[in-house]
Every structure is written in structure tokens, then in C-alpha cells.
């Protein structure tokens, strides 16, 4: 058993390559005679994520492989899910649509003002020339499904070793009101030597049941992935041209923006420095450090600040994400003789550079090398991150 990515199975592949582009993410791995390629695309025209798994048999004999998708359904704001996930799950109901081969989920509104969202999960097989194609499962049904997390994982199991995959158990094909809802679909395919089979899994969200069913039917088309990929690529190229960013610069900006928007423990100070901290996050307020929003910091050394500002990834990432940023500039020359307050041109330079991209005036804080007040130092808090409304989202092979 292995997964299309390194996680959640953690199985070491023979080879492993990952490429993150502006329009897609791609993971290619080889396990013995089987090469798998996972392509993940978010379509610009709908609230849908499309994942295509391509399996190629490089061996000399026929292979039969099961592909199983897995995603935990939330359909709620991240804060509500983190506060009480077990209670939040009680309001989610699942449904199986046989004529579409789709799983449907919705959250019962808790008040009249709360909108009702619908999610769907569908799968489609595209058989390459010479491949044997999908086969029937043990119970004679080509497509299996599961909506109960406990039935899928088993008691005491985690996503890395689910009972339904490790033990070779068939999915229960049940839906309805469950304690812990998930989306899981299973396809079984046969691979002749030298052939390739592509299986697409699509997860989408819509404001009504009718809209969800319409989209589910649309993404059952084997050509849906190519259309979504083409539109994502076109949108990425238009955005790069509009922002005057080269592809290699976009790759750099993605890596930097990831450290702004998500927690990265590799950037934290050593434990011996953190041990001297006697304050909580509120101690940063006296230095105008807002811990509820990202605080990217730039260090100025030997007059190179403006050249660094021209490479800041605010223009390409802060605006689409609509995240408030509190940009802090720490200026220090080799002789420590100048401070940000002694360089009045810095706030004007930063504001003119960033405001033109954000359509608003950014927060600018000239700062010393650390937040310091009255001789007491407060260790920097770990950056706050985001969480997605859909926990999980893995495709596995067995």
C-alpha cells in the first residue's frame, strides 16, 4: 500500500519528484514497476478541486490496483471546526447519488441566517490505449464509497494505516447521518504491461443541492480535468503578466509567502533563546506588533533595503489572499549607527511600493532588531496560520 504523495502512508518510494507551479501541483513517484503521477488543479470557473492520478505499468505482467480517495468533510469556518469538531460534525449529512456515482454532503443550518452549503465528490476513469480499464469489485459493483470515518479507518487507526485499505476490506457503501463524515471513493483498475490509466477525483462546493448535482455531472466528463487545467494555466499566465512577474520569480514568491501565511518552526529562535521569554503574545502590542495578522519583516543592511523591497512577494500573494499584512522593516548598518527612525524616506518608499499593488496603504512599522520595551525582551510568537475547511484530501493506491 502506498499513497500518491509521501503522506499519509509514509512509504519510501524508489523515486520521488514534486513540482509546484502557479496553476497546479504535481507529484511523481515510482514504486517498483508502477509509476504514479498526481496532478492537483483548482479550477477558476467553479469552487472545485480536481485531482488526477495516472498509473503506468512498467513491468512485464498484468497489475490490478485499487485507488481510494479520502477527505474529511467540514463545511464550516475553520474557527468553528477547531473549537468543537465533534459537535460540528453532528450537523453534516451525507448522501449517495447512484446515477451520478457521486457523494453529496450538506450541513444543516443552525439558524435561519446561516447559509446551507453542499459538497460533492465524484470520480471518473480515463483509459489509455491498450489498457484493460476498470474492473468489477468483489461485490460486483465497479465503484465503492464510504462516508463514515470510523468504518474507513477502524478503531485506533489513523489515515496512514486505515483498516479498509491495509486489511483489504471493501467499503461499506453506506451514507446518511454519521458521527464523523468523510468522502471516500474507490476504483479498481487493471494495468497491462506498458499501459496507463488515469483516474480523476473531484471535490466541489455549491450553494444549493441542484447546483452541486449539476457540477458533479459536469466533472464526470473525462475531459473535465483538461479543461480545468487549461483554464488554471491561462489564469496563472494572465496574473503573472499583469503583475509583471517571471515564472522563476513566482516560484520564489510562493516559497516566501508560504512562510508568511503558515507556521514554519524552522524560522523560530533556538530553544535557549525562547527559554528567556517571560511574556505572552500581548507583550508585542506595546511594540505595535499585531499577532493576529502576518508580520513579515525585512532587515536592511548596507543600504540594500529598496532592492530587497522590490522582491517582496506582497504584490502577487497578499492581494488575492485578502490577508492583512503588517510589514516591519528593521534597519541596521554594519556600525549600527543608523536606525529606521533616522531614515524618514523608508516609510514613504515602502508605502508607495506596496500600496500600488494592494489598493490600500499597508501597515508600516519601523522596528529595531527585536521587540524591546524597557529592557525586557519578548520572544517572538509563532506565526499564526490558516486552516482549510476540508481536513485531509488524500489519494491512495494499493
N, C-alpha and C positions, 0 to 999 in steps of 0.2 A: 504494500500500500504506500502511495506517495501522493503529495499534493502538487498542484500546478505551480505553486510558488514554494519557497522554502518552508514557510509557515502555512498551515498549522502542524503538519506532520513532523517537520524537522528531520526528514530523511535526507542524508547526504547524497547528492546526485553525482554522476560521472562528470558532467559539465553543467555550468550554470551561468547565464548571461541575463542582465536586466538593463533595459533601455527606457528612460523616462523622456518623452517628447512633449511638446506643447499640446499635442492633440491626442496622445494615447500613452499608456504604459504597456510594456511588452516584457514578458519573462519567458526565456527559452531554456529548457533543461533536457538533459539526456540521462535516462536510467536504463542501463543495459542496451537492449536493441530498440527501445522506444524513445522517440523524441517528442516532447510536448511543447507547444507554443501557446501561451496565454496572452491574449490581447484585450485590453480594457479601454473602452471608449465611453465617454459621456456625450450623448447626442445633444446638439444645441437646440433642436426644434421641440423636444419633449423632455419631461422630467424622467429620464430613463438612463440606466447604465447597462451597456451591452458588453458581455464577456464571451469571447470566442476561444475555445480550446481546440487546437489542431494536434492530432496524434498521427505520427508517422512510424511505420514498422520497418526498421532496417534489417530485421532478421530474415531467416530462411523458412520460417513456419508461420502458420496462421495464429493470430493472437485474438483473444476475446477479452475486452476491457470494459469495466463499468465506470462511468463518470457520475459523480454525485455532487450536487451543489448544496450549499448551506449558508443561510443568512438568518440572523435573529431579528424579528420584526418588532419595531418600537412604535413608529408613527406618533411620536410625541417630542416636545422640545427636550434637548439634552439635559437641561437642569431638572426637569420633572422626572426623567428616567433615572438620573443619578440619585435623586432624593429618595425614591422608593420604587425600585424596579419591579419588585414582586407585586405591589399594589397596582402599578401602571399596567402591567401585563394582563390584569383581570378584565380590562376593557377592550381587549383585542379579540376579534372573532375571525376565523379562517373559513374558507370555502373552496371546494374543488369544482372547476368548470370542465366537465368531460369533453364537450365538443370543441373546446379550445386547447385542452391539455394545459390549463393554467391554474395556478393557485391564486386565490384572492384573499385579501385581509383588509379589515377596516376596524377603526376604533370607535366604540360607542361614545358619543359626546357626553360629557359630564354636566354640561349646562347648555342652555339654548343659544348662547353666544359663541360656543366652541364649534369651529367648523369640523366637518367629518371628512377625513381623508381615506382614500382607498389605495391599496398597493396590490400589484400583481407580479407574478413570477412565471415566466414561460421559457420553453426550451425548444430548439429545432436542430435537426441533423442535416448537414450538407455532406453528401457522399462524393468523394473524388472518384475520378475514372478508375475502374479496376477494383475498387473496394467492395467488400461484401455488404456493408451497410448495417443498419441497426437490426438487432435480433429480438426475439421474444424473451422475456424473463421467465423465472421458474413458474410463476403463476399464469403465464400466457399473456400477460399484459406488457406491452412494449415500454410504457412509461410508468415509473413508480413515483410516489410522492409521500411526504411526511410533513406534518405541521406541529408535532409535539416534541419539544426539545428533550424531554426525559426519555421518550421512546427511541429517539435517534441516538442520543449519547449513551444511555444506560446509567444506572445508579453508580455514583462515584467516578464517572468518566469525564473527560474533558474533550474539547474539539480535536485535540491531537490524536486521540485514540477512541473514537466513537464505536460503540458496540455494533451498530448497524453496518459499519464498514469493516472493522477489524475481524469480527466474527462471521462476516459474510451473510448477515441476516437481511431478508427482504424488508423494504419499507412497509409500514402498516397500511398505507393508502387510506388514512383517516383524516378528517377535518372537522371543524366546529369550534366550540368554545374550549380552549385549552389553557392550562395554567401558565405555560411558558411557550409562546408561539414562535414558530420558525417557518422558513421557506426551505424546502429541500426537494429536488427533483433528481431522478436517477435515469440515466440512459445506458444501455448495453450495446456495444458495437463490436463488429468483427473486423480485424485488420489483416488482409492478405499481405504477403511479403512485398515491400516496396510501395505500399499504398498509404493514402492519407484520408482521415475522416475528420470533419470539423463539426463541433457541437457548440451551439450558441445558447447562452443563458442570459436572459434579460430580466432586470428588475426595474419596475416603474412605479410612479406615484401619480394619482389623478384626483381631482376634486369631487368626482361622482363615480358611482358604480358603472354607469353607462360609458363614461369616458375611459375608465380603466379597462373595460372589456374591449372597447374599440382599439385602444393601444395594444392590448395583449394580442388581438387578432392581427394587427399590423406587424408586430415584431415576431410573429410566427413565420413570416416570409424568410426564406433562406438568404434573400438579398438584403435583408434589413441591416445586417452588420456593415456591408459595404457602403450602403447609403449613409449610415450613421458615421462611419469612419471618414467618408469623403466630406461630409458637412463639418465634422470636427476639424479636419485638416484645413478646410477653407477658412473657417472662422479663426483658427490659430494664425494663418498667414495674414489675414486682414488685420488682426490685432497687432501682430509684430510690425507690419508695415506702418500702421497708424502711430504706434509708439516709437518707431524708428529704432527697433531693436534687432540685432542679428541673432540667428538661431543659437550660436555658441554663447552669446550674452544671456539669452533667455534661460539656457541650462544653468548658468552661474546664478542668475537671479532666483531660480527655483530652489536651489540649494540654500541660498541665504534666507529667502522668505520662509522656508520650512523651519529654520531656527528661530524666526521671529514669531510665527504663528503657533508653533508646537513646542512642547517642553523638550529640551535637549540637555541631558545631565552631563554630557561631555564638556559643556561650557561653564559648569559650576566651579567655584573655587575649590581647592583641596579641602579635605575634611578638617585639617588642623586650623584652617582659617575660619571655616564655618563654626568650629567649636567655640570661638571667641565671641560669637554673636549672642547678645542678651536681649534682643528686641524681636518683635514680630513685624509683620508687614506694615502696620500702621506707622512704624518709625520712619518709613520712607516718605510719608506725607509732608514732613517738615522740609524735605528737600524737593518738593514738587514732583516726586516720583509716584505716579499712579500705578498701583499694582494690578488694577483691573483691566488694563489695556497693554498691548505690547510696547516695550520700551527699547527700541533699537538704539544703540549707542555707537558713535563714531569717535575715534581718537585722532587728534591732529598732531602730527609730528613733522617738524621742519617745513612748515608751510605747504603741506600737501593736502590740506583739507578739501579745497574745492575740487581737486581732481578726484578725490575719493567720493565726494557727493555726486559727481556725475555718474558713478557706477552704482549708486544706491538703488535697490530693486523696488522702491516705492511706486514708481511710475507704472510698472507692469503688473503689480500684485495688490497693492493696497486699495486701488480704486475698484477693481472687480470684486474683491472680497468685502468691501464696505467696512473695513475694520479701522477703528480709531487708532492712530499711531502717535506716540509721544516721543519724538525724535530728540535725543540728547547728544550733545557734542562736547567731548572732553578735549581741551586743547592743552598741549604741553610740549614745549620745545626741549631740546637737549639740556639746556641750562635751567629749565623750569622757571624762566624769568617772565613768561607771559601767561596770562590766564584768559579764559573766554570773555570775562567782563572787560578786559583791556583791548578787545578786538571788536568794536561795535559793528564792523562790516559783516560779521558772521551771521547774526540773526537775519539781516536783510538778504544775504546770499542764499541762506537755506530757505527762507520763505519764498523768494522769487523762483527758486528752482523747483520746489515741491508743490507750491500752491497751483502752479500752472497745470500740473498733472492731476491734482486731487479736486480741483474746483473749489477749494476752500483753503483757509490758512492753517497750516499744520501747527501742532504744538511744538514749540522750540524751547529747549531748556539748556542754556549753557551750564556745564557741570564741571566739577573738579574730577579728579581721577576716581573718587568714590564718594558715596553719600556720607557726609561727615557733619555732625552737629555738636558743638560744644565739647569736642574731643572724644565723643562717643561714636563708635562706628557700628553701623547696622549692616550685617551681611546681606548681600543681595538675595532676594527671594527667588524661588524657582519660577520661571516664566509660566504664566497661565496659558493653557492650551485650549483647543477645541475638541469636541467630540461629535461624531456623526450621529444622525438619527437612526442609523441602521448599524447595529453592532454585528460585526462579522462580515461575511461575504467571501466564502472560500469555495474553490472548486477542487475536488479531489479525484484521484484515479486509483483504481485497484485492479 
